[in-house]
Amino acid sequence: MTKQAIIQCTIEAINQLPEEKAEEIFEFADFVRKRYEEHQLTNEIQSLIAGGSSLEFLDKEEELYSVADLKEIYNG
């Protein structure tokens, strides 16, 4: 089913409902749209961060500690 066909079938179904039920469908559709937009925005932000160079300094940071610095402590 194409997007246009889905829209047409939905409109026909909504037209058969009372106003308060049609409003519920609108509110749900608006909720789904906003959630989709937020998801898209999150993905775009993650892409920008991943492709950016603002955190490159972390890759060049020297190691302050090594495995040899670890100590095992027994309480007993």
PyMOL commands that set and color helices and strands:
alter all, ss='L'
color gray80, all
select helices_A, chain A and resi 3-15+19-51+56-58+67-69
alter helices_A, ss='H'
color red, helices_A
deselect
rebuild
show_as cartoon
